[in-house]
Amino acid sequence: MAQQNIARQPDNYELLGQRIQKIINSPAAQRTRSAFLHKAPDESLQDWKQLLAEIAEADNVSLQEQADGGVKLSWTLVVD
């Protein structure tokens, strides 16, 4: 019997991560080593908080809450 490859759809948390990753990887964000992030209205607050907590655990990364409810993500590059 032939086995079918069935692509699994990403869950909402994975979609949120992909969206934020695109923002962080944009040329403008890479140039300034910062990005302004906002939770989309259709995204879960729980997922949003979880993602920010995971980002905050990374070395050389800082998160600053903004007055508009967004977050400024900044990072530094460490050269060995």
N, C-alpha and C positions, 0 to 999 in steps of 0.2 A: 504494500500500500504506500503510495507516495505521500510524503509529509509536506504539508502546506506551511509556508512561512506567513504567519499572520502578524502584521505589525500592530504592536500595542500602542494605543493612543496615550499620549502623556497626560498625567493628571494635572489638576489645577496648580499645584505647587510647582511642578516641573515647568509648566507654561510660564508661571511667574518668574522662575529662575531664568528661563530662556530670554524673557523680555528684558530683565535687568542685565543679563550678560551682554545683550546687544547694545544696551546703553553704555555699559562700562567699556566695551570693546570699540566704541565709535572713535574715529580719529580725533574728534574734539576732546573727548574725555581722556584719551591717551596722551594728548598733547599737554593738557592741564593737570593730569593725574587727579581728576575729580569729576564727579557727576552728581546731578541733582535727581533724586529719585522720588517718585510719588506713587502711592497705591492707586491703582485704577478702581473705579467704582464697583466693578464686577468681581474684584479679587477679595478673597477672604482676609479679614483682619488677622485671624490666627496664622494663616500662611505668611502674611506680610511680616508679622512680628517674629515668626520663626526664621524667616530669611534674614532679616536684619540682625537677629541674634547670632546667626551663623556667620554672617559677614563680619560682625564685630569681633569674633574670636580670631580672625586672621591677624597675623603679625603685620605691623606697619600700615594699618588701616584705621581710619577714624570716621566716626559718624557724628554728624551734628544735626539735631532736630531744627527745622526751620519754622518760622512763624506761620507759614501757610500749610503746615502739616506734613510737608515733605521732609526729606533727609538729604543732607549733603554728604556724599561719600568722598573721602580723600585718601590717597595712599602715597607712599614714598617707595622709591626703588632702592634696594640695598645692593651695593656692588661689593663683591668679595675681592 
